[in-house]
Amino acid sequence: MGFLNHLSELFEFHRGTSKRKLSKIRKSQLEIVEIRVKMDCEGCERRVRKSVEGMKGVTKVEVEPKKHKLTVTGYVDPEKVLRRVRYRTGKKAEFWPYVPYDLVDHPYVRGVYDKKAPAGYVRNAYDNPQVSSLARASSTEVNYITAFSDENPLACMIM
């Protein structure tokens, strides 16, 4: 594919952009970066929004103050977005550590359940190997649950 890319670059004509800029634009992929930042008031929300709106490559910024969540969509590097939010706002920021409640088999296991998580979310157990083994259901447990399930047509009919 290197030869075809080279040929396509030779025959493309863009006004005002150099080949170096075009190669950077092509290499970056569309990213959706979710960041957790504590926001108490509308001023905090505005400060967080303005910290990333001026970044090169950002196409969309969504702020959800009740969830303390910032979502940035665009052709950006996630690490740069996180550093910029930390620097511009002066607040502690981290990548979004939560997943929807339905994706985890055992959401109330120690290390997965978080009181500070927004409604319907629990901590991402798959990042931590010690917690992930507790959060996943074992195959024997799944077999016992499905043996007496109403959806299983071959289930035991003791009633």
Phi, psi and omega in degrees: 000344181297320180294317180294322177297320179297316178297318181294326177292325180294324186264358178269138177236118178239136181280125172079002179238139179270170179295326180296317179293320180296320181293325177293320180294319181291324184288327181284141181253158177293123182241145170245111184253123178250127184231141176260119179225131180286125179233122183261328187220180180292329178295319177296317180299315180296317180297318179294317180298313183290338180294330182247348182297328183275359182291147178289130177096350180282127180252332184209138178231126177237134179239127176242094186294330180291328178266354185058047186235136175240126179242122181243127178244135178159186180267074186227163175269125182302322180295321179294322179296316180298315179298320181294319179296317179297316184290312186287326183264334184075015181255159175286127181227146178213161176295151184301113186269006188249153174233159178299147184304326185288339184280346183256132182293317180237088186286348182258015177289145179301130181100341178259313180287134180226123181296330183275355181289148176297161181301133178087004182235150172227167180296150178286109185278344186281347176282329183257115184294330180290320182280327185297327179292328178284326186281335180274143177282140178282162183293325179293323179295318178296320179298318179295320181292317182282341179295327181250022182277149177286335180283342182274115182290339180263016182291158179294133182249062178264101178203000000 
